[in-house]
Amino acid sequence: MTATVSLRDELVDLLQRLIRLDTVNPPGNETAAAELLREYLGDNGVACELYARVPERANLVARIRGHAGGARLLLLSHTDTVLADAAEWQLDPWSGELRDGEVWGRGALDMKGQVAASAVTIASLAREGFEPAGDLIFAACADEEVGAGFGLQWLCEEHPETVEAEYSLNEGAGDRLELGGRVFYVCGVAEKMSSPFRLRVHGRSGHASMPAIADNSLVKAARLVQRLGAFAPEPRLEPEVVAFLEAVAGSVPDPSGALEAARALDPLAAEVIEPLLALTVSPTMIQASHKRNVIPAVCDVTVDCRLLPGQTQAEAERIVRAQLGEDDYELEWLEAHGGTRSPLETPLWEAVSSFVADCEPGATAVPVIVPGFTDSHWVRDRFGTVAYGFFPLRAMEPETAARLIHSADERVRVDDLELGARFLRHAATSVGDPAASNA
Ligand SMILES: [Zn+2]
């Protein structure tokens, strides 16, 4: 009992100290967080090292060496946050105040809470003399929110040996959902690819007082935007969605009936799978004339587009062009990030599902594709790491958490911090060590 209480206090204290360091990215200044963690881990006898492309943006990697050449487990996290407008908040975003069982502040959910839980996991195991079969690694990385090449991407390129692992746990999922009267915890095993494109529409400029003599590219773009707004691509069932539907609904419908079947079970189930059935397009930015009285010759529409894992831009382009029809535009892909997946039947999945079954009787772990993307794709791409996004949230409603992330009044329940640390300790002591998981 005493041990549990102190773990809880240790988590709160470390999270409060992390929140009080402003690591809004840009500029980041993650070295402040890395140094705090180095001091905390050093006090607990955990070896760690800072790696930085520039001095003020350090990544921390800590490690308990494995003794039997077993599989390595990497606890992945990021220490930077998005910005916060203090005027919108009820409390100072960098106060780290503990109020009514919740720690308040920017990053509490995304993701200094999980940083603290990961650090306390490795520190508490080190104190107990834990000897893993394979290395237990904790990485607190810079620059996840912007991705300008100072964080995990850079570590994978410049110091790959520090973060190479067979298994990894990161942010991305862990919500507790009640669907059709049963309880499920979602685990992110794959991610959609962020693959925005730009439509460039050409016309002919002219004086705005005489529209007939010009060809207004903005007006032409409007009909393309409307077609994108009406986009309803043919659904298909990825293996993760099949597994989700099997667990939740007990059967797998045809792709065309999947959304309705999920809705019949629970509207929330439909909400979860809807973005996972096909690529999505959201036009978000438009640029045309810079002068009110000049009809624009060129109009650019930027479209946020998310592909299914494994889907190629060439395939997506055929689908998008079919929707846009014959018209006068150029389509240019701007970038491509993520879109990776990890297999489902692994010792790491076993650790997630056994923890869920144990922490809440009757509850089941189910896989999902994360509609956004996280740093997990760097290690999946580089090392073939089995990387899942899972940090269980039980005390806080998923709708509440979704509303607070990247928004005002972000906070985490201490009960959830403790649950998360318990999960990470469970994973660390079972993955890569079959004897422990059978014990
Ligand atoms: Zn995050």
Residues whose N, C-alpha, C, O or C-beta is under 5 A from the ligand:
A	BS01	ZN	D110 M111 E171
